[in-house]
């Protein structure tokens, strides 16, 4: 579990919030790979489904992306090149 801005997120792999390609997952991935904060997500699987850009994201999706990014930053998981 991870609490960010008063909301608690289930960070387990079985959680719908952390599904691969979802906003929380993409935020975490951008942080992990030291990419910039660029909100987006995929409707299905990453890279093989429609990509939704920040302008088309709902406030909830934006919050989830931000929380995923913050979660990974707090955990300190970073790709070692």
N, C-alpha and C positions, 0 to 999 in steps of 0.2 A: 504494500500500500504506500502511496505517496500523496501527501497533501500539499496543494499549491493554490495560493490565493483563496483559501477557505474551502476548496473542493478536494475530496479524496478520490484518488484514482487507483483502481485495482491494476497493479502492474504485472500480474501473473500472465502466463502465456495463454491461459484459457479465457481471458477477459476480452469482451467485444471492443472495449476502448483501445486495447493494445494490438488489435488485429494487424497483421502484416499489410502494409499499404495505407492504413488509416492515418488520420492526422497526428495522433500521439506517436505512432511508430515513425512517421516521416520526420517529426520534430526531433525525436531521439537519434535517428539516423543522420540527420544534418549535423547535429552536435557531435556525434561519434566520429564522423569523417571530417570534422573541423570545417564544415561548409558554413556559409552565412545563414542567418535567420531568414529563411524564405518560405513562408507558409504555403503549403500545398498538400495534397494527398491523392491517392488513387481510389477509384470506385471499387476496384477489385484488387487483383494482384499487382504489385509494384512493377512498373515498366511494361506491363502487357494489357493494361486496362486504361480507361480514360483518366487523364490527370486533371485534377481540379485545382485551379490557381487561386491565389489569395482573394482576388476580386470576386470570385464566385463562391467563396466559403461563407458559411453561416457564422454568427458569433460563437456558437458552441464549438464548431470545428476549429475556429481560430484559437479558442481557449485550449482545446485539446492539443493542438500543434505546439503552442507555447509551453504547456505543461510537459509534454514529451521532451522538448528541448531542455527545459529547466531540470527535469528529472535526470537526464543524462549528464548535464553539466554538474549537478550535485553529486552524482555517483562517480564522476571522473572517468567514465569509460571513454577511451579515445583510441582510435586506430593508430598503431605504431607502424610507420612506413619504413 
